[in-house]
Amino acid sequence: MTDAPEGATERSWPLWEVFVRGKRGLSHVHVGSLHAPDAEMALRNARDVYTRRQEGVSIWVVKADDVTASSPSEKDSFFDPAGDKIYRHPTFYDVPEDVEYL
Amino acid sequence: MSTMRNESLPGAAENTGAAPGDKPYAGYLLGLADDAMVYAQRLGEWMTNAPQIEEDMALGNIALDLLGQARGLYPYIGSIDGSGRGEDDYAMQRDERDWRNVHLVEQERGDFADEMARLLWFSAYQVELHTALTGSGDDVVAGVAGKALKEVRYHLDHASLWVVRLGDGTEESHRRMQAALDRVLPYVAELFDDDEASVLAVDRGAGVLPSSLHDRVEGRVAAVVAQATLTLPDGSRWRSRGGRSGIHSRPMGYLLAEMQHIARSHPGATW
């Protein structure tokens, strides 16, 4: 299969990351990934795979290759330094009861 | 709407006008329901057989939409033809000669290009059909059509995207997509035959004349085919006919056997 031309086999379909907005006012949330030959088909596949129970009102698809991700090996240097800086958390305020999605 | 004559019909009841025992009108509605039911069965065969699991889902969703359209009509048909039958009776207990679907939907599943060619024609037909039927004088038919219209527009979109990609893809995909368009064509004309039942349904202000849909359906298909750098084949000498009067082709019996054998082996079973 190594000499197959680009796009000639099903295995060569690129991977797409799917983000769905559950309802107006919410952010798009990553729900999973899928394979598709191009962006337009990825959007349709996402509709069929991830919103068949009315989960969303808007979909984004992003080519997985275009996502630059932090590496698990960098976890210590990336995230641990924030661990002892509790003054960055809004824990010293009372949150009003009616505020949603906080 | 030029294809509907409901406004000029004195005496045509506003709601259904359907008296129990009205078999000809029931026959027209059976054509609509059976097309959807049989094609749902064929499309369901793609589950685990499509090129990707994502396409399994897409074709499965389309099949379920069509199944829903049939389910919306069968119990209503049972109230019109006087039999009082329900959806399971129509789907699972009828023999081949009692089915009124066109031959197009009963043909065996070929390769993926064959299915996209068939879906392109059938969904383009359904878009025009249900657009017209939303103006039906029969409230039930208009309701089913209104719901179905949103669904079938998506089916047409799905088929169009694939036909364009395969037609305007590689040399191999172009050749196979063109061959699929050629193979499906002899089964297309039957969709637009004005049989007795459809003429009668038009007269009562409830149906649409199939032939009146032809030019717009062909226009939709031709636009996609052109974009796909493919050629719409000329009409073939042989063409299918007979489905609307219960005369079917060889694959129909096998389809019914597979679809019905559980229900017939265990009559009345429920879960």
Chai-1 contact restraints between the chains, C-beta under 6 A:
chainA,res_idxA,chainB,res_idxB,connection_type,confidence,min_distance_angstrom,max_distance_angstrom,comment,restraint_id
A,E10,B,P51,contact,1.0,0.0,6.0,A-B,restraint_1
A,E10,B,Q52,contact,1.0,0.0,6.0,A-B,restraint_2
A,L34,B,E54,contact,1.0,0.0,6.0,A-B,restraint_3
A,H35,B,Q52,contact,1.0,0.0,6.0,A-B,restraint_4
A,N45,B,E54,contact,1.0,0.0,6.0,A-B,restraint_5
A,D48,B,M57,contact,1.0,0.0,6.0,A-B,restraint_6
A,D48,B,A58,contact,1.0,0.0,6.0,A-B,restraint_7
A,D48,B,N61,contact,1.0,0.0,6.0,A-B,restraint_8
A,V49,B,E54,contact,1.0,0.0,6.0,A-B,restraint_9
A,V49,B,M57,contact,1.0,0.0,6.0,A-B,restraint_10
